[in-house]
Amino acid sequence: MTSATPTLLYIDDDAALARLVERGLTRAGYKVVHAASGQDGLDRLAQGGIDVVALDQYMPGLDGLETLEQILTIPDAPPVVFVTASQDSAIAVTALKAGAADYLVKDVRGEFIPLLQVAVNGAVRRAAIQKARDEAEAEVHASRDRYAALAAEREVLLREVNHRVGNSLQIIASLLHLQANSASQQDVKAALTNAMGRVAAVAQVHRRLYTSHDFKTVMLNQYLEALLEDLRRSAEGNKMSRLTLKAAPVEIDPDRAVAIGIIVNELVMNAVKYAYPDGAGPIHVELKPQGDDLQLAISDEGVGFDDKADPRGTGMGQRIVAAMAGKLDASVERDPDHSGTRFVVRFARVTPAPAKSTSAAAS
């Protein structure tokens, strides 16, 4: 029921029968309002407060079907139980198709009133269920709209954050580039260029995320191309004129992309410093799938690997590579058969799932 005492509007031109309905339905817990014609019924509905309608078929003026049609145009119209003295089932079909909640045949002695009570109870109950369903669906749609609005706002904010972070890091990289160009000592110039490359590796990821429709992944081949272009424009750029990239299109999460970019920066800069003591030479970066893993190779055709090639070396680059490899859960190996120097980094396409502890596995 919609309230403690629901209101039934009984529309029928038979006043005596209306009194019988009023007595019967009042005992069943209803407040009964009588309207003697279709138009009177419509006028009473316009005042509000009606929970269910019982509507007679044959009346002067508007008949039952015409009145039903107009009732159903009212916003949030109450359910209508169609009542007629006719035994013609075609009327029932017509009324139900027109939108009546139920249908029953009346008699002049009021013996149909218990059936009317059952029909009215069912109509009110179904109307309440339908209203609750409509309200729930409306809330679901509203929640979806709110979620979509929040998601759109979050996307804009993330894009703005990535834009600002990328710009700020790019400014730092540019300052390091300017300082490296003005440095007179080669070791200072190399250190500043290395620092610029590390900052640029992070900045490039944020710039990629700013222009991407997906904040969860970065196209690794495009990212590496942009990163190497930054290196070509660095203070050591004249030594990277033959720096090449061969990379398969691969998507990866941003955190892992940063680690890969920093590894590439360190190994390329090592090749620049140590591979060609007399000038520039080819340096190759290659990324390719290998089963479920990825293989990244940085190679040169220079003098070969020698830990003591530069006594001023601090080993910082190697420590950074090891740290980033640990973050990737990657292996880093030097190819002993390569005529110059070639480092191979192998890592999974996706972040490996954390291993279960012994206690958790036992439980």
N, C-alpha and C positions, 0 to 999 in steps of 0.2 A: 504494500500500500504506500501511496505517496505521502500520506499524513495520518494522524491519529483518527480523524473522522473525515474520510474522503467524500467528495461531493459528486453526486450523480445528476446529470442533467437528463431528464426524461422528456423527449419531444414526441408528443402524441396529441391528436385533437380529441381523443376520448377522455373526458375529465374523470369519469367514474373509474376507468381502468387505471388512470394516473394515480388516483387515490389508493387503489389496491397496491400498486407498485411502491408508492411512498411508504405505506404501512409495512409491507414486506421487507423492503430494503433498509428501512430505518432500523428494524429489529436486527438486521444483519450488520449494523454498524455504519451505515451510510447516511449522509445528509442528502435528501432528494429535493431537487428543484424541478418544477414542471414548466414546460413551455408548450403552448397549445398549437403552435404552427412552426414550420421550418424557419420562417423569418424571425419569429420570437426567439427561437432557439439560437439563431445566429447572433441576435442582439444580446442575448444573455452571455453567450460565449465571449463576446467582445469585452464584457466587463471583467473577465478573468475568474480564477478560482474554481474552475471545473476540472475534475480529475478524470472523468469518464462520461461518455454519452451513450444513452440508449435511444435509438432513432426509429420511429415508425415509418413504414413504407407509404401507406396511403393517407394523404392529408390534403386539404384544400390549399391552393397556392403552390408553393414549392413542395414537391413530393419528396420522399425519403432519399432517392438517388440524387436528385438535384441538390438537396440540402447537404448530403454527404460530400458531394463534389466541392461545395463551397467551404465546408468545414475543413477539408484537407488542404485548402489554400492558406489557412491560418498558420502562422509560425508556431511551432511547438504545439500543434493541435492535439487535444486529448484523444485517446482511442475511442472508436465508435463501435458499439454492438448494434447490428442491424436487426430490427424486429418487424415481422410482417404476419398477417393472417393468412397469406397465400401459401398453398402447398407446392407451388411451382418452384422446382429446384433451380430453374434458370435465373430466378430473381436472386437466389443465394449466390450463385456463381457470379452474376453481374456485380452484386454488392461486394463480394470478397475481392474480385478483380479491381473494383474501384478503390479499394483501400480499407474496407471495413475490417476490424480486428476479429469479429466473430458474427455469427448469424444464428437466429433461432425463430421458430414459429410460435406466435402467441394465440391465446384463446380469450374469449370475452369474460370468462369467470376468474381469470388470474391464476390458473393452475401452472402457467409457464413461469411464474415468479421465482421459484427455486432454481429453475434452469437459468433464468436471467441473472440471479445472484452468482451462480457458478461462472457464467460467461463474463460478467462484469469483473469478478475477482481475477479471472484469468487474464482479461484484457489489461487491467491495472498492473498486474504483476509483470506481464510481458513488456508493457510500456516502461515500467521502472527498470527492468533488465536492459532494455534497449537504450534507455537514457544513460544508464551507467556505462554500457558498452561505448556509446557515442562519446561520453565524457572521457573515458579511458583512451579511446582512439585520438580524441582531440589533444589530450595531454601528451600522448606518444608523439603526435605530429609536432606539438609545441616544443617538446623536449628535443626532437630531431632538429627543429629549426634553431633552438638555442645552442645545441651542440655544433651545428654547422656554422653558426655565427661565431662561436668561440674558437672553432678550428680555423676559420678564416682569419680571425683576429690573431690567433697564435701564429699562423703562417706569416702574416704580415710582420709581426713582431720578430719572429725568427729571421725573416729575410732582412729586416732592418738591422738586427744585431749582427748578423753575418756581414752585412754591408759595412757597418761601422768598424767592426773588428778587422775585416779585411783591409779597409782603407787605412786604419791606424797602423797595422803591421806593415803595410806597403810604404807608409811614410817613414817608419823606422828603417826598413830595408833601403829606401832611397837615401836616407841620411848616412847609413853605413857605406853605401856605394860612393857617395860624395867624399866621405872621409877616407875611404880606401884609395880613391883616385888622387887625393892630395897627399897621401903618405909617401915618404921618401924611402923608408926601409921596407925591403921586400917581405920580411917576416911579418911586419905590422900590416902591410897591404894584404898578404895572404890570410892573416887572422881575421881582418875586417871583412874580406870577401867571403870567408867561410861563415862568419856570423850572419852576413847578409843572406847567404843561401839558406841558412837554417830558418831565419825569419820568413823569407820568401816561401819556403815550403809550407809553412803554416798559413801564411796569407793567401796562398793560391787555393787552399782548400776552402777557406771562407768565401773567397770570390766565386768559386765554383758553386757553393751552396746558395749564394745570393742570386745567381742567374739560373739555378735549377728549379724544376717543379717538384723535385723529390729531395727532402732534406735528409733522408736516411742513407743515400748512396752518392758516390762520386764516380764518374767515368774515369778510371785510372789512366787510360791511355791519353785522354785529353788533358788531364791534370799534369802528367809527366811532360807532355809537349810544352805546356805553358811554363812549367818549372824550368825546363832546359832553356827556354827562350829567355827567362830571367837571368839564368847563368851566362848566356851568351852576351847579355848586355852589361854584365858585371865588370869590375876592374880587371879581371883576368880574361875578359871576353876574347881578346886577340888570340889566346891560346886554345880557344874552343871553337874555332872556325870550322873544324871538322868533327864536331860533336853531333852524333846522329841518334835517332830513336826509331826502334822498330817494336811496336806494341800492339797486341791484340786488344780489341774492345772488351774491357772487363769492368764490371761495377763492383765497388767495394765500399765499406762503411767509412765515414770521414775520419775517425780516429786512426784506423789502420792506414788510410791514405797518407795522413801526416807522417806516420812512422816510416812508411815506404819512401816518401819524398825526402825525409831527412837522411835516410840511408843513401839514396841516390846522390844527394848533394855531397855527402862526405866522401863517397867513393869516386865520384867524378872529380872533386877537388883534389883528392889524393893523386889521381891520374895526371891532373894538370901540373901538380907540383913535382912529381917524381918520375913520370914515364918518359918525358922528353926533355932532358936537361938542356938541349941545344935549341929548343924552340917548340913549335906546336906539332901535333900529330893527331891521327884519328882516335876518337874515343866513342865507344858504342854502348848504347843502353838498349837492352832487349827484354821485353816482357812477353811471356807466352804461357798458355795453359799447359799443365802437365798432369793429366788425370783429374783428380779432384783438387789438385793444388795449383799454385802458380809459381813460375820460375822467373826470377829477375836476374839478369846478368849485366855486369858493367865490366867492359874489357878495353884494353888498349894494345898497341903493337910496339910498345916502347922497350925500355931496357930490362924490364922484368922486376919482380918484387924483391925488395931488400929492406929489411927493418932499419938498416943503418944508412939508407940512401941519403937522408937529410939529418945530420946530427942535431939540428935545431928542433926537430919534431918532438912534440910533447906526448904523442899517443892519444891526444884528446879525441881525434876522429875515430880511432879504433874503439875507444870506450863508448862513444856515442852510437856507433854502429851496433856494438854489442847490446847496449841498452835498448835500442829500438827493435833489434831482433828478438830480444826477450819479450818485448811488448807484443810482437807479432807471433810469438812462439815459433820463430823461424830458425832455420839453419843457415849459417853463412860459411861457405867453403871457398878456398882458393883452388883454382884449376891448375894442378902442377904441370899438365901437359901443354898449356898454352904458352906460345913463344914470348908474349909480353906478360901482362898481368890480367887475370880474369877472376872476378869474384862472382859466385853464384849464390843467390838467396832464394830459398824455397820456403813457402808458407802456404797455409790453407786459404781457400777463397773466402771463407767465413770465419768469424771468431770461434775457436774451439770451445765446446761446452766445458764448464769447470768440472774437474774430476771429483767424484763423490769421495768423501772421507771414509776411512775404514769403519768408523763407528756407525756412520749413516748407512753404509752398505750392509753392515751386519744386522742393523735393525730392520 
